[in-house]
Amino acid sequence: MKQLNNDIWLSYYGDDFTGSTDVMETLALNGIPTALFLQPPTSEEVKNFKLKKNIGEKTLKAFGVAGISRSLNKQEMEKELLPVFEKISQIPTDFFQYKVCSTLDSAPDKGNIGWATELAERFFPSATIPIIIGAPFLNRFVVFGNLFARIGEETYRLDRHPVMSNHPITPMQESDIRRHLALQSDKKCQLFDLHHFGLEEEKRNEKIDELSHNLGDFLLFDTFDQSHLEIAGSLIFKIKQKKTQLLVGSSGINYALAKYLQNTGTIKKEDKPPKANKAAQIIVVAGSCSPITANQLNYASEMGFKELQIDVIDLLNHPEEEISSIVEIASQLLSENKSLTIFSAKGPKDNSIAKVNQWMIENGNDNSGKIIGEALGKIVKKLLEENGKIRVVAAGGDTSGYLARQLEIYALETLYPIAPGAPLCVAHSHNPQFDGLEISLKGGQNGKENYFQAILNGQS
């Protein structure tokens, strides 16, 4: 079976910011040292990158670039992705992954996965393109090609999922991944299903050869449990080409590859990652309107965190004044050794959302996410400049991206796994004030209700 040929084994582009940390975490905690860059690195930057915490090993074996393509139309995706793919392709790797969300957030006119794959093929041409979307460790399952996600004790087909079926930008109207992708690409999508996983190894290998016979096809793997990921990883290595192999998938595909390398003795997974210390206090900023983030904010309040809600209308009308007001109040609370939550709305039913939407209509402006994200980033920057390095959490993809820019963060590495897909990280910043900052950049849907308290304590 074909093995690894390069010093760097895998590179990837994440189609949203917070999902990119998910891959970094999965790889690092499974024995593949990984860094996540905010801009495409040069070969020298990758070669000379020094991990601060050495999770896994000391030598970098994988790197990613945190992206934004999930929010773009096809024309915008082409403009964004082609130069990034070109730069990444200049660094030899065994695999290149276009990382997508495990809830498959995409549509023909927004975050089109098929189009992104076609753009990637210009730099990473591949005979067959394996796809793994299911990530059982994140409660995402693919059964006979259909995607399911679990909330609490309930598992939903994705087109009936209470959140994803009502997503404001890319509502999931079809759970069959093959049908979903057919709206975004002319590629055929073959399926290695649950029955095939039950075959003897020789028969499985014959089946994978049969399904990868048509050049250019997608090859989707069912993934109901971790054992399916392990088998899928070995099968991907079986069909892997000598030149860079293009992959499409969630962090499930990274787990699959790592398990194969563990099983073959190429890498070793640490039994337990080093623990993070408890912080004296933390700053939480949330631009997410997710009900999960709202529950986390409420729990933090019950645990003694002090709440500061931004008046978004004041922010829209008088941005500098509102930012200064929040910073002044927050600084006083920090001087009293308090932990803070600073947010724009608490859940999808917050009264401020309707007011902001009305303001946007009246003013012909639809950039509320950008305005709020930039404001939260400026607030954190000022607070850290005045109060020193304090552990930080950003909730929401836009918020995370704008915060990282304000703090001049160019790369992240995993520090400790607080919640699946939302680790506590260490920042690499061009600004010494923020270099080494402990920070979590999480999606609105990630983490249990005690997530912010867990970040404070440095424990999952």
C-alpha positions as CSV (number, residue, x, y, z in Angstrom):
1,M,0.0,0.0,0.0
2,K,1.3,3.5,-0.9
3,Q,2.9,5.4,1.9
4,L,3.9,9.0,2.5
5,N,6.3,10.7,0.1
6,N,6.8,14.2,1.5
7,D,8.0,16.0,4.6
8,I,4.5,17.7,4.9
9,W,1.8,15.1,4.7
10,L,-1.3,17.1,4.4
11,S,-2.3,20.7,3.5
12,Y,-5.8,22.0,3.6
13,Y,-8.1,25.0,3.1
14,G,-11.0,25.5,5.5
15,D,-14.1,26.9,4.0
16,D,-14.8,28.8,7.2
17,F,-12.6,30.1,10.0
18,T,-13.8,28.1,13.0
19,G,-14.1,24.8,11.0
20,S,-10.5,25.2,10.1
21,T,-9.5,24.8,13.8
22,D,-11.5,21.6,13.9
23,V,-9.1,20.0,11.4
24,M,-6.1,21.3,13.3
25,E,-7.3,19.9,16.5
26,T,-8.2,16.5,15.0
27,L,-4.8,16.1,13.4
28,A,-2.7,17.4,16.3
29,L,-4.5,15.3,19.0
30,N,-4.1,12.2,16.8
31,G,-0.4,12.5,16.4
32,I,0.1,14.8,13.4
33,P,1.6,18.1,14.4
34,T,-0.4,20.8,12.7
35,A,-0.5,24.6,12.4
36,L,-3.3,26.7,11.0
37,F,-2.3,29.8,9.1
38,L,-4.6,32.8,8.4
39,Q,-2.9,33.5,5.1
40,P,-1.2,31.0,2.7
41,P,2.3,30.5,4.1
42,T,5.5,30.2,2.0
43,S,7.5,27.0,1.9
44,E,10.1,28.7,4.2
45,E,7.5,29.7,6.7
46,V,6.2,26.2,6.9
47,K,9.7,24.7,7.1
48,N,10.8,27.2,9.9
49,F,7.6,27.1,11.9
50,K,8.2,26.4,15.6
51,L,5.4,24.9,17.6
52,K,5.2,26.5,21.1
53,K,3.5,23.6,22.9
54,N,4.7,20.6,20.8
55,I,1.3,18.8,20.8
56,G,2.1,15.5,19.0
57,E,5.7,16.0,17.8
58,K,8.0,19.0,17.3
59,T,8.2,18.8,13.5
60,L,5.2,20.2,11.6
61,K,3.6,17.5,9.4
62,A,0.4,19.3,8.3
63,F,-0.8,22.9,7.8
64,G,-4.0,24.6,6.9
65,V,-5.2,27.9,5.7
66,A,-8.4,29.3,7.4
67,G,-10.7,30.6,4.7
68,I,-14.1,32.2,4.0
69,S,-15.3,30.4,0.9
70,R,-18.5,29.0,2.6
71,S,-19.9,32.6,2.5
72,L,-19.1,33.4,-1.1
73,N,-20.8,33.0,-4.5
74,K,-19.1,31.3,-7.4
75,Q,-17.5,34.4,-8.8
76,E,-16.2,35.4,-5.4
77,M,-15.0,31.8,-4.7
78,E,-12.9,31.8,-7.9
79,K,-11.3,35.1,-6.9
80,E,-10.6,33.9,-3.4
81,L,-9.6,30.3,-4.0
82,L,-7.4,30.3,-7.1
83,P,-4.5,32.3,-5.6
84,V,-4.7,30.4,-2.3
85,F,-4.7,27.0,-4.0
86,E,-1.8,28.1,-6.2
87,K,0.3,29.1,-3.2
88,I,-0.5,26.0,-1.3
89,S,0.3,23.8,-4.3
90,Q,3.9,25.1,-4.3
91,I,4.5,23.2,-1.0
92,P,4.8,19.5,-1.8
93,T,2.3,17.4,0.3
94,D,0.8,13.9,0.0
95,F,-2.8,15.2,0.4
96,F,-4.6,18.4,-0.1
97,Q,-8.0,18.7,1.5
98,Y,-10.8,21.1,0.7
99,K,-12.3,21.2,4.2
100,V,-16.1,21.5,4.5
101,C,-18.5,21.6,7.4
102,S,-19.8,18.3,8.7
103,T,-23.3,19.7,8.2
104,L,-22.4,20.4,4.5
105,D,-23.3,24.1,4.6
106,S,-23.4,24.9,0.9
107,A,-25.6,25.7,-2.0
108,P,-25.2,26.2,-5.8
109,D,-25.0,30.0,-5.2
110,K,-23.2,30.1,-1.9
111,G,-20.2,28.1,-0.8
112,N,-20.5,25.7,-3.7
113,I,-18.5,22.6,-2.9
114,G,-18.5,21.2,-6.4
115,W,-17.2,24.4,-7.9
116,A,-14.5,24.6,-5.2
117,T,-13.4,21.1,-6.1
118,E,-13.2,21.9,-9.8
119,L,-11.0,24.9,-8.9
120,A,-8.8,22.8,-6.7
121,E,-8.4,20.2,-9.5
122,R,-6.5,22.8,-11.5
123,F,-3.7,22.5,-9.0
124,F,-4.3,19.0,-7.5
125,P,-5.6,16.9,-10.4
126,S,-6.8,13.5,-9.0
127,A,-8.3,10.5,-10.7
128,T,-10.8,9.9,-7.9
129,I,-11.8,12.4,-5.2
130,P,-12.6,10.7,-1.8
131,I,-15.3,12.5,0.3
132,I,-15.9,11.9,4.0
133,I,-18.5,14.2,5.6
134,G,-19.6,12.1,8.6
135,A,-17.7,12.7,11.9
136,P,-19.2,10.5,14.6
137,F,-17.1,12.2,17.3
138,L,-19.0,15.4,16.4
139,N,-22.3,13.5,16.2
140,R,-22.4,13.7,12.4
141,F,-23.3,10.4,10.6
142,V,-23.7,9.3,7.0
143,V,-25.9,6.3,6.4
144,F,-26.5,5.1,2.8
145,G,-25.4,8.5,1.6
146,N,-27.7,10.5,3.9
147,L,-26.4,12.9,6.4
148,F,-27.7,13.0,10.0
149,A,-26.8,15.2,13.0
150,R,-27.5,14.7,16.7
151,I,-28.6,17.4,19.2
152,G,-28.7,16.1,22.7
153,E,-30.4,12.7,22.7
154,E,-32.1,13.3,19.3
155,T,-30.6,12.4,15.9
156,Y,-32.1,14.2,12.9
157,R,-31.9,13.7,9.2
158,L,-30.3,17.0,8.1
159,D,-33.2,18.2,6.0
160,R,-35.3,17.9,9.2
161,H,-32.7,19.2,11.6
162,P,-34.2,22.1,13.6
163,V,-31.2,24.3,13.0
164,M,-29.7,23.2,9.6
165,S,-33.0,22.9,7.8
166,N,-33.7,26.6,8.8
167,H,-30.2,27.9,8.2
168,P,-30.6,31.6,7.2
169,I,-28.1,31.3,4.3
170,T,-27.8,27.7,3.2
171,P,-30.9,25.8,4.5
172,M,-30.5,22.0,4.1
173,Q,-33.3,20.8,1.9
174,E,-31.8,17.5,0.9
175,S,-30.1,15.0,3.2
176,D,-28.8,12.7,0.4
177,I,-25.3,14.0,-0.1
178,R,-25.2,12.7,-3.7
179,R,-28.3,14.7,-4.6
180,H,-27.0,17.7,-2.7
181,L,-23.7,17.7,-4.6
182,A,-25.5,17.0,-7.9
183,L,-26.8,20.6,-7.7
184,Q,-23.3,21.9,-7.4
185,S,-21.3,19.7,-9.8
186,D,-21.6,17.5,-12.9
187,K,-19.4,14.9,-11.3
188,K,-20.8,11.5,-10.5
189,C,-20.7,10.6,-6.8
190,Q,-20.0,6.9,-6.1
191,L,-20.9,5.5,-2.6
192,F,-19.0,3.1,-0.4
193,D,-21.9,2.2,1.9
194,L,-22.5,0.2,5.1
195,H,-22.9,-3.1,3.3
196,H,-19.4,-2.7,1.7
197,F,-17.8,-2.0,5.1
198,G,-19.1,-5.5,6.2
199,L,-17.2,-7.3,3.5
200,E,-14.0,-9.2,4.0
201,E,-10.9,-7.1,3.4
202,E,-10.2,-8.6,-0.1
203,K,-13.8,-8.0,-1.2
204,R,-13.6,-4.4,0.2
205,N,-10.5,-3.8,-1.8
206,E,-12.2,-5.1,-5.0
207,K,-15.2,-2.9,-4.3
208,I,-13.1,0.2,-3.9
209,D,-11.3,-0.5,-7.1
210,E,-14.6,-0.9,-8.8
211,L,-16.0,2.4,-7.4
212,S,-12.9,4.4,-8.3
213,H,-12.8,3.1,-11.9
214,N,-14.5,6.2,-13.5
215,L,-11.9,9.0,-13.6
216,G,-12.9,12.3,-11.9
217,D,-15.7,10.9,-9.8
218,F,-16.4,11.7,-6.2
219,L,-16.2,8.7,-3.9
220,L,-18.3,9.2,-0.8
221,F,-17.9,7.0,2.3
222,D,-20.7,6.1,4.8
223,T,-19.6,6.8,8.3
224,F,-21.8,5.7,11.2
225,D,-19.1,5.0,13.7
226,Q,-15.4,5.3,14.3
227,S,-14.6,1.9,12.9
228,H,-15.9,3.0,9.5
229,L,-13.5,6.0,9.6
230,E,-10.6,3.6,10.3
231,I,-11.5,1.4,7.3
232,A,-12.1,4.4,5.1
233,G,-8.7,5.8,6.0
234,S,-7.0,2.6,4.9
235,L,-9.0,2.5,1.6
236,I,-8.1,6.1,0.8
237,F,-4.4,5.2,1.2
238,K,-5.0,2.3,-1.2
239,I,-6.3,4.6,-4.0
240,K,-3.9,7.5,-3.1
241,Q,-1.9,8.6,-6.1
242,K,1.8,9.4,-5.9
243,K,1.3,13.1,-6.7
244,T,-0.8,15.2,-4.3
245,Q,-4.2,13.5,-3.7
246,L,-7.2,15.8,-3.6
247,L,-9.7,15.2,-0.7
248,V,-13.0,16.8,0.2
249,G,-14.4,16.4,3.7
250,S,-14.9,17.4,7.3
251,S,-12.5,16.6,10.0
252,G,-13.8,13.0,9.8
253,I,-11.4,12.5,6.9
254,N,-8.5,13.7,9.0
255,Y,-9.4,11.3,11.8
256,A,-9.6,8.5,9.2
257,L,-6.1,9.2,7.8
258,A,-4.6,9.6,11.3
259,K,-6.0,6.3,12.4
260,Y,-4.5,4.5,9.4
261,L,-1.1,6.0,10.2
262,Q,-1.4,5.0,13.8
263,N,-2.4,1.5,12.9
264,T,0.6,1.1,10.6
265,G,3.0,2.5,13.2
266,T,3.9,5.6,11.3
267,I,2.7,7.9,14.1
268,K,1.7,7.5,17.8
269,K,-1.2,9.2,19.5
270,E,-0.4,10.6,22.9
271,D,-2.6,8.9,25.6
272,K,-3.5,12.3,27.1
273,P,-2.7,15.8,25.8
274,P,-0.9,18.2,28.2
275,K,-3.4,20.0,30.4
276,A,-4.0,23.7,30.2
277,N,-3.8,25.7,33.4
278,K,-6.8,27.4,34.9
279,A,-6.9,31.1,34.0
280,A,-7.4,33.9,36.5
281,Q,-10.1,35.3,34.2
282,I,-11.2,35.3,30.6
283,I,-12.8,37.6,28.0
284,V,-15.6,36.2,25.9
285,V,-16.9,38.0,22.8
286,A,-19.8,36.7,20.9
287,G,-21.2,37.8,17.6
288,S,-23.1,34.5,17.1
289,C,-26.9,34.5,17.5
290,S,-27.0,30.7,17.8
291,P,-29.3,29.3,20.6
292,I,-26.3,27.2,21.7
293,T,-24.2,30.3,22.2
294,A,-27.1,31.9,24.1
295,N,-27.2,29.0,26.5
296,Q,-23.5,29.3,27.0
297,L,-23.8,33.0,27.8
298,N,-26.6,32.3,30.3
299,Y,-24.6,29.6,32.0
300,A,-21.6,31.8,32.2
301,S,-23.7,34.5,33.8
302,E,-25.0,32.0,36.4
303,M,-21.3,31.1,37.2
304,G,-20.4,34.7,37.9
305,F,-19.3,36.1,34.5
306,K,-20.2,39.8,34.1
307,E,-22.4,40.5,31.0
308,L,-22.0,43.4,28.6
309,Q,-24.4,43.7,25.7
310,I,-23.4,46.0,22.9
311,D,-26.1,48.4,21.8
312,V,-25.8,47.6,18.1
313,I,-27.9,50.5,17.0
314,D,-25.6,52.9,18.8
315,L,-22.6,51.0,17.4
316,L,-24.0,51.4,13.8
317,N,-24.7,55.1,14.4
318,H,-21.7,56.0,16.5
319,P,-19.1,53.2,16.4
320,E,-16.2,54.8,18.2
321,E,-18.3,56.1,21.0
322,E,-20.0,52.7,21.7
323,I,-16.6,50.8,21.5
324,S,-15.0,53.3,23.9
325,S,-18.0,52.9,26.3
326,I,-17.7,49.1,26.3
327,V,-14.0,49.2,26.8
328,E,-14.2,51.5,29.7
329,I,-16.8,49.4,31.6
330,A,-15.0,46.1,30.7
331,S,-11.6,47.4,31.9
332,Q,-13.1,48.3,35.2
333,L,-14.5,44.8,35.6
334,L,-11.3,43.2,34.6
335,S,-9.4,45.3,37.2
336,E,-11.8,43.6,39.7
337,N,-10.7,40.2,38.5
338,K,-14.0,39.4,36.8
339,S,-14.5,37.3,33.7
340,L,-16.6,38.9,31.0
341,T,-19.0,38.1,28.2
342,I,-19.4,40.8,25.6
343,F,-22.1,40.1,23.0
344,S,-24.3,41.7,20.4
345,A,-27.4,39.4,20.8
346,K,-28.4,36.5,23.0
347,G,-29.9,33.9,20.7
348,P,-32.1,34.2,17.5
349,K,-35.0,35.8,19.4
350,D,-33.1,38.7,20.9
351,N,-35.0,42.0,20.3
352,S,-31.9,43.7,18.9
353,I,-31.9,41.5,15.8
354,A,-35.1,42.9,14.4
355,K,-33.9,46.5,15.2
356,V,-30.6,45.9,13.4
357,N,-32.4,44.3,10.4
358,Q,-34.7,47.4,10.1
359,W,-31.7,49.7,10.4
360,M,-30.0,47.8,7.6
361,I,-33.0,48.2,5.4
362,E,-33.4,51.9,6.1
363,N,-29.7,52.6,5.5
364,G,-29.2,50.3,2.5
365,N,-26.5,48.4,4.4
366,D,-26.2,44.6,4.8
367,N,-22.9,44.4,6.5
368,S,-24.0,44.0,10.1
369,G,-21.8,40.9,10.6
370,K,-18.7,42.8,9.4
371,I,-19.5,45.8,11.5
372,I,-20.2,43.8,14.7
373,G,-17.2,41.5,14.1
374,E,-14.8,44.4,13.6
375,A,-16.1,46.1,16.7
376,L,-15.7,43.1,18.9
377,G,-12.1,42.7,17.5
378,K,-11.3,46.3,18.4
379,I,-12.7,45.9,21.9
380,V,-10.6,42.9,22.6
381,K,-7.5,44.5,21.2
382,K,-7.9,47.6,23.4
383,L,-8.6,45.4,26.5
384,L,-5.5,43.3,26.0
385,E,-3.3,46.3,25.3
386,E,-4.5,47.9,28.6
387,N,-4.7,44.8,30.8
388,G,-2.1,42.3,29.4
389,K,-2.6,38.8,28.0
390,I,-5.9,37.4,29.2
391,R,-7.4,34.2,27.8
392,V,-9.9,35.0,25.1
393,V,-12.9,33.2,23.5
394,A,-14.6,34.3,20.3
395,A,-18.0,32.8,19.5
396,G,-19.0,33.0,15.8
397,G,-17.1,32.6,12.5
398,D,-17.2,36.3,11.5
399,T,-16.2,37.4,15.0
400,S,-13.3,34.9,15.1
401,G,-12.0,36.1,11.8
402,Y,-12.1,39.8,12.5
403,L,-10.6,39.3,16.0
404,A,-7.7,37.4,14.6
405,R,-7.0,40.2,12.2
406,Q,-7.1,42.8,14.9
407,L,-4.6,40.8,17.0
408,E,-2.3,40.3,14.0
409,I,-2.5,36.5,14.5
410,Y,-0.9,34.7,11.5
411,A,-1.2,31.1,12.8
412,L,-2.6,28.9,15.6
413,E,-1.7,25.6,17.2
414,T,-3.8,23.4,19.5
415,L,-3.3,23.7,23.2
416,Y,-6.1,21.6,24.8
417,P,-9.3,20.0,23.5
418,I,-12.1,21.7,25.4
419,A,-14.9,20.6,23.1
420,P,-14.9,18.8,19.7
421,G,-14.1,21.2,17.0
422,A,-13.5,24.1,19.4
423,P,-10.1,23.6,21.1
424,L,-8.2,26.1,23.2
425,C,-5.3,27.3,21.0
426,V,-2.1,29.2,21.2
427,A,-1.8,32.2,18.9
428,H,1.3,33.1,16.8
429,S,1.1,36.9,16.3
430,H,3.4,39.4,14.6
431,N,2.6,41.6,17.5
432,P,4.6,40.6,20.6
433,Q,1.7,41.8,22.8
434,F,-0.5,39.0,21.5
435,D,2.1,36.3,20.6
436,G,1.5,33.3,22.7
437,L,-2.0,34.4,23.7
438,E,-4.3,31.5,24.7
439,I,-7.4,31.8,22.6
440,S,-10.5,29.9,21.4
441,L,-12.2,30.7,18.1
442,K,-15.3,28.6,18.0
443,G,-18.4,28.3,15.9
444,G,-21.7,29.3,17.3
445,Q,-23.0,25.7,17.3
446,N,-19.9,24.3,19.1
447,G,-19.6,23.3,22.8
448,K,-21.8,22.4,25.7
449,E,-23.5,25.0,27.8
450,N,-20.5,25.1,30.3
451,Y,-18.1,25.8,27.4
452,F,-16.9,29.3,28.6
453,Q,-16.5,28.0,32.2
454,A,-14.5,25.1,30.8
455,I,-12.2,27.5,28.9
456,L,-11.7,29.4,32.2
457,N,-10.8,26.2,34.0
458,G,-8.7,24.8,31.1
459,Q,-10.6,21.5,31.3
460,S,-13.0,19.7,29.0
